């Protein structure tokens, strides 16, 4: 029997489910600045490269193998592969792939990786419905706005409780985006949000396992199905987000309701999206950035006597592995990350392969990296000095690493990152064509040509 | 970036994910008493009747319409209908149908409705894999044991926080059951539990909408997919349930870990399962029971001057609607429930139809029902006096209503309930055959004949 106790219920929460639903259903197409629209394209192509790049990873393989037990209809493209599956399964598998290398986008205010759940749901739906590229980008902006705004309401307390916020808000963004793409009205969109609200995904305990990338994948699938169910008349509470026993009060001790609606339709959360230049945790990025810059100044590994780092305490707490044995361990090694930055001028997924991690040159250089905590250095910065064999000392202070909000990756750098991921899977020619399709997607009558380029080539 | 705060983390939780996985993978087939095995059959056939009975409800229709957008392969039976869909979609749709009328089973210690998530996942999987009926019943007992034991760990605090515990533990029971049916080993079963742990379903805010029955349906689907993913090598934390950022610490302030494993393999939670004789909230059942007994004593509506009830306060708080306007409202009316009990001798879904609710005879009799709170009466009891026109007063005290643990429905009563639900959908002949198949399922080499009887007949 139902009990009536609710812990510290807020009975006067504003109707954010309704407000967000009206916004998603009614905001005009491209109702934002050129800068926001450009950021949406950057978000989309960064997500696309990540999903293609991990198309053959064992996590993607295992998820796809499970999905194939359902004998899915060949409705939609699995990015970077030859198989086709139903659109909901494509959302799941592409979402898993896009987060597998931890190389996707980050909304730094909430550490949500927003594209995974939203774009992974939208692209297969657009493929099936024949939606235009403009509709896809509109839905991406609005879907990401919903999940990140909900994230702003509850972050950081919700995350501190142990939820992986990317998945636990992502099903709302995916539902909102898909509702928009399907042309649902505000009532139906509220139902889609409500149906999704009952199905959050993601525990931080899963970090380090395949279930971490499962979170955006499952959130994408859930959001897509929620929108389809709402379209068919399935119902949910119209106050599913804010009611005393609704998602957010169940989820989080912090409830900054105003974050859901402040400047709604004026400020777009996708503006605050960032992209990782390096395929590892953000705390080591300033150190890598410095080492890449040293290489650009002409410093070669054989010139180096020692690399001295002064860093924030979190760097050694999270990434202090001195002698990582394999690629996975190397993701948690500032020593390895700095060594590959200086040797290769990058630290993409390839630089965290077992082969690179155990190569003689890398092992030798990372033993020359010395890191110490300096209380004056904040999380976003690093102080790096290269002590050379000829006695020179070259000093660099990185205030904000490349990829931060303050120092965003250039379009050119995003393209280079894209090629680094997509070329090995699609071949360079297809990858180049896919990139062109992504930049111009908003002008495309549908997404067919784009997804056609994202299929694994015979020669790859 | 990851934060390190966890609210009141229990760092010394026992390894319940592992213990439950070993139990599910290794417990012998039919490793329990005849009474437990019989209860499993009762649970199964009660679930089957509920799923068939709501096969054409608008919630089932809407969910099926959404699923059909995926062009699913015709792998598995949608109970009570002609359509076939992939096994995961069948789990979803059958799970929704089984809980739509709130007429399914209840594990009273946790108010979990355990069969919905577990049986809805198992039957389509058994249909596809060709599993035997014995394997199905084994998996049902073990799956229900997992979800109810997890429920015991966290109830009632988890429910009080706002989670619909049927869905938020159900994906674990479904994953465990499906892992057993697939013959996964303990390592794989732990992964299945872990994958499912990231995907809880269910908010109490959804009560009164179609998203309430969505919860067991989505939990069934999630658990089935988790087991398939684990079989294909997908990974999760092996401590996904108990770790400081695992499901249960994230979920609930109460963590009675011992409940997960006390008498594991000796005491089976399915023993405590109960079945509703009446299609409405449990608090009004004692009153209905009394009125059905009055009818059995020969009292006819036209004999009645007044029905006087003394009840627990919760009855009027939850079910105090005097003049319900339609079927949905009538579910919350002790007055309506008692009237139909006396007139029809039952209170199944049909007695909560709009037609019955507005019929003259029912309206007239319910106006003769007078209810008052009596502090001496507990939640499970009711004191009922029929005051007749001829001056007689007939008094009944119901200590425990029919359907409670203390006064379980007989097999015969369960069969009558089954026919009440299945006959209108399947026709009486098919329903009779289906019932026979359900009682003898453990002897069947596979479930083909059973699901064949559960398809909507041409004449129905």
HADDOCK unambig.tbl for C-alpha pairs under 7 A between the chains (distance, minus, plus):
assign (segid A and resid 1 and name CA) (segid B and resid 111 and name CA) 6.65 0.50 0.50
assign (segid A and resid 1 and name CA) (segid B and resid 282 and name CA) 6.59 0.50 0.50
assign (segid A and resid 3 and name CA) (segid B and resid 160 and name CA) 6.90 0.50 0.50
assign (segid A and resid 5 and name CA) (segid B and resid 160 and name CA) 5.88 0.50 0.50
assign (segid A and resid 6 and name CA) (segid B and resid 160 and name CA) 5.72 0.50 0.50
assign (segid A and resid 6 and name CA) (segid B and resid 161 and name CA) 6.01 0.50 0.50
assign (segid A and resid 7 and name CA) (segid B and resid 161 and name CA) 6.30 0.50 0.50
assign (segid A and resid 59 and name CA) (segid B and resid 234 and name CA) 6.20 0.50 0.50
assign (segid A and resid 62 and name CA) (segid B and resid 229 and name CA) 6.44 0.50 0.50
assign (segid A and resid 62 and name CA) (segid B and resid 232 and name CA) 5.18 0.50 0.50
assign (segid A and resid 62 and name CA) (segid B and resid 233 and name CA) 5.73 0.50 0.50
assign (segid A and resid 62 and name CA) (segid B and resid 234 and name CA) 5.47 0.50 0.50
assign (segid A and resid 63 and name CA) (segid B and resid 229 and name CA) 5.93 0.50 0.50
assign (segid A and resid 63 and name CA) (segid B and resid 234 and name CA) 6.73 0.50 0.50
assign (segid A and resid 65 and name CA) (segid B and resid 232 and name CA) 6.37 0.50 0.50
assign (segid A and resid 66 and name CA) (segid B and resid 228 and name CA) 5.32 0.50 0.50
assign (segid A and resid 66 and name CA) (segid B and resid 229 and name CA) 5.06 0.50 0.50
assign (segid A and resid 66 and name CA) (segid B and resid 232 and name CA) 6.19 0.50 0.50
assign (segid A and resid 70 and name CA) (segid B and resid 86 and name CA) 5.55 0.50 0.50
assign (segid A and resid 70 and name CA) (segid B and resid 87 and name CA) 6.58 0.50 0.50
assign (segid A and resid 71 and name CA) (segid B and resid 73 and name CA) 5.96 0.50 0.50
assign (segid A and resid 72 and name CA) (segid B and resid 72 and name CA) 6.24 0.50 0.50
assign (segid A and resid 72 and name CA) (segid B and resid 73 and name CA) 6.36 0.50 0.50
assign (segid A and resid 73 and name CA) (segid B and resid 71 and name CA) 5.96 0.50 0.50
assign (segid A and resid 73 and name CA) (segid B and resid 72 and name CA) 6.36 0.50 0.50
assign (segid A and resid 73 and name CA) (segid B and resid 73 and name CA) 6.95 0.50 0.50
assign (segid A and resid 86 and name CA) (segid B and resid 70 and name CA) 5.56 0.50 0.50
assign (segid A and resid 87 and name CA) (segid B and resid 70 and name CA) 6.58 0.50 0.50
assign (segid A and resid 111 and name CA) (segid B and resid 1 and name CA) 6.69 0.50 0.50
assign (segid A and resid 160 and name CA) (segid B and resid 3 and name CA) 6.92 0.50 0.50
assign (segid A and resid 160 and name CA) (segid B and resid 5 and name CA) 5.89 0.50 0.50
assign (segid A and resid 160 and name CA) (segid B and resid 6 and name CA) 5.72 0.50 0.50
assign (segid A and resid 161 and name CA) (segid B and resid 6 and name CA) 5.99 0.50 0.50
assign (segid A and resid 161 and name CA) (segid B and resid 7 and name CA) 6.31 0.50 0.50
assign (segid A and resid 161 and name CA) (segid B and resid 250 and name CA) 5.87 0.50 0.50
assign (segid A and resid 162 and name CA) (segid B and resid 245 and name CA) 4.73 0.50 0.50
assign (segid A and resid 162 and name CA) (segid B and resid 250 and name CA) 5.70 0.50 0.50
assign (segid A and resid 195 and name CA) (segid B and resid 211 and name CA) 6.22 0.50 0.50
assign (segid A and resid 198 and name CA) (segid B and resid 201 and name CA) 5.51 0.50 0.50
assign (segid A and resid 198 and name CA) (segid B and resid 202 and name CA) 4.78 0.50 0.50
assign (segid A and resid 198 and name CA) (segid B and resid 203 and name CA) 5.56 0.50 0.50
assign (segid A and resid 199 and name CA) (segid B and resid 199 and name CA) 6.87 0.50 0.50
assign (segid A and resid 199 and name CA) (segid B and resid 200 and name CA) 6.44 0.50 0.50
assign (segid A and resid 199 and name CA) (segid B and resid 201 and name CA) 4.78 0.50 0.50
assign (segid A and resid 199 and name CA) (segid B and resid 202 and name CA) 6.62 0.50 0.50
assign (segid A and resid 200 and name CA) (segid B and resid 199 and name CA) 6.43 0.50 0.50
assign (segid A and resid 200 and name CA) (segid B and resid 200 and name CA) 6.76 0.50 0.50
assign (segid A and resid 201 and name CA) (segid B and resid 198 and name CA) 5.53 0.50 0.50
assign (segid A and resid 201 and name CA) (segid B and resid 199 and name CA) 4.79 0.50 0.50
assign (segid A and resid 202 and name CA) (segid B and resid 198 and name CA) 4.76 0.50 0.50
assign (segid A and resid 202 and name CA) (segid B and resid 199 and name CA) 6.60 0.50 0.50
assign (segid A and resid 203 and name CA) (segid B and resid 198 and name CA) 5.56 0.50 0.50
assign (segid A and resid 203 and name CA) (segid B and resid 245 and name CA) 6.66 0.50 0.50
assign (segid A and resid 203 and name CA) (segid B and resid 246 and name CA) 6.34 0.50 0.50
assign (segid A and resid 203 and name CA) (segid B and resid 247 and name CA) 6.83 0.50 0.50
assign (segid A and resid 204 and name CA) (segid B and resid 245 and name CA) 5.85 0.50 0.50
assign (segid A and resid 205 and name CA) (segid B and resid 237 and name CA) 6.62 0.50 0.50
assign (segid A and resid 205 and name CA) (segid B and resid 240 and name CA) 6.32 0.50 0.50
assign (segid A and resid 205 and name CA) (segid B and resid 243 and name CA) 6.85 0.50 0.50
assign (segid A and resid 205 and name CA) (segid B and resid 245 and name CA) 4.83 0.50 0.50
assign (segid A and resid 205 and name CA) (segid B and resid 246 and name CA) 5.14 0.50 0.50
assign (segid A and resid 206 and name CA) (segid B and resid 236 and name CA) 5.89 0.50 0.50
assign (segid A and resid 206 and name CA) (segid B and resid 237 and name CA) 5.24 0.50 0.50
assign (segid A and resid 206 and name CA) (segid B and resid 240 and name CA) 6.98 0.50 0.50
assign (segid A and resid 209 and name CA) (segid B and resid 235 and name CA) 5.78 0.50 0.50
assign (segid A and resid 209 and name CA) (segid B and resid 236 and name CA) 5.19 0.50 0.50
assign (segid A and resid 209 and name CA) (segid B and resid 237 and name CA) 6.35 0.50 0.50
assign (segid A and resid 210 and name CA) (segid B and resid 234 and name CA) 6.29 0.50 0.50
assign (segid A and resid 210 and name CA) (segid B and resid 235 and name CA) 5.11 0.50 0.50
assign (segid A and resid 210 and name CA) (segid B and resid 236 and name CA) 6.00 0.50 0.50
assign (segid A and resid 211 and name CA) (segid B and resid 195 and name CA) 6.20 0.50 0.50
assign (segid A and resid 211 and name CA) (segid B and resid 235 and name CA) 6.24 0.50 0.50
assign (segid A and resid 211 and name CA) (segid B and resid 236 and name CA) 5.10 0.50 0.50
assign (segid A and resid 228 and name CA) (segid B and resid 66 and name CA) 5.33 0.50 0.50
assign (segid A and resid 229 and name CA) (segid B and resid 62 and name CA) 6.45 0.50 0.50
assign (segid A and resid 229 and name CA) (segid B and resid 63 and name CA) 5.95 0.50 0.50
assign (segid A and resid 229 and name CA) (segid B and resid 66 and name CA) 5.05 0.50 0.50
assign (segid A and resid 232 and name CA) (segid B and resid 62 and name CA) 5.20 0.50 0.50
assign (segid A and resid 232 and name CA) (segid B and resid 65 and name CA) 6.37 0.50 0.50
assign (segid A and resid 232 and name CA) (segid B and resid 66 and name CA) 6.19 0.50 0.50
assign (segid A and resid 233 and name CA) (segid B and resid 62 and name CA) 5.74 0.50 0.50
assign (segid A and resid 234 and name CA) (segid B and resid 59 and name CA) 6.21 0.50 0.50
assign (segid A and resid 234 and name CA) (segid B and resid 62 and name CA) 5.46 0.50 0.50
assign (segid A and resid 234 and name CA) (segid B and resid 63 and name CA) 6.73 0.50 0.50
assign (segid A and resid 234 and name CA) (segid B and resid 210 and name CA) 6.30 0.50 0.50
assign (segid A and resid 235 and name CA) (segid B and resid 209 and name CA) 5.82 0.50 0.50
assign (segid A and resid 235 and name CA) (segid B and resid 210 and name CA) 5.14 0.50 0.50
assign (segid A and resid 235 and name CA) (segid B and resid 211 and name CA) 6.25 0.50 0.50
assign (segid A and resid 236 and name CA) (segid B and resid 206 and name CA) 5.91 0.50 0.50
assign (segid A and resid 236 and name CA) (segid B and resid 209 and name CA) 5.20 0.50 0.50
assign (segid A and resid 236 and name CA) (segid B and resid 210 and name CA) 6.02 0.50 0.50
assign (segid A and resid 236 and name CA) (segid B and resid 211 and name CA) 5.12 0.50 0.50
assign (segid A and resid 237 and name CA) (segid B and resid 205 and name CA) 6.64 0.50 0.50
assign (segid A and resid 237 and name CA) (segid B and resid 206 and name CA) 5.25 0.50 0.50
assign (segid A and resid 237 and name CA) (segid B and resid 209 and name CA) 6.35 0.50 0.50
assign (segid A and resid 240 and name CA) (segid B and resid 205 and name CA) 6.33 0.50 0.50
assign (segid A and resid 240 and name CA) (segid B and resid 206 and name CA) 6.98 0.50 0.50
assign (segid A and resid 243 and name CA) (segid B and resid 205 and name CA) 6.86 0.50 0.50
assign (segid A and resid 245 and name CA) (segid B and resid 162 and name CA) 4.73 0.50 0.50
assign (segid A and resid 245 and name CA) (segid B and resid 203 and name CA) 6.66 0.50 0.50
assign (segid A and resid 245 and name CA) (segid B and resid 204 and name CA) 5.88 0.50 0.50
assign (segid A and resid 245 and name CA) (segid B and resid 205 and name CA) 4.83 0.50 0.50
assign (segid A and resid 246 and name CA) (segid B and resid 203 and name CA) 6.33 0.50 0.50
assign (segid A and resid 246 and name CA) (segid B and resid 205 and name CA) 5.16 0.50 0.50
assign (segid A and resid 247 and name CA) (segid B and resid 203 and name CA) 6.83 0.50 0.50
assign (segid A and resid 250 and name CA) (segid B and resid 161 and name CA) 5.87 0.50 0.50
assign (segid A and resid 250 and name CA) (segid B and resid 162 and name CA) 5.71 0.50 0.50
assign (segid A and resid 282 and name CA) (segid B and resid 1 and name CA) 6.66 0.50 0.50
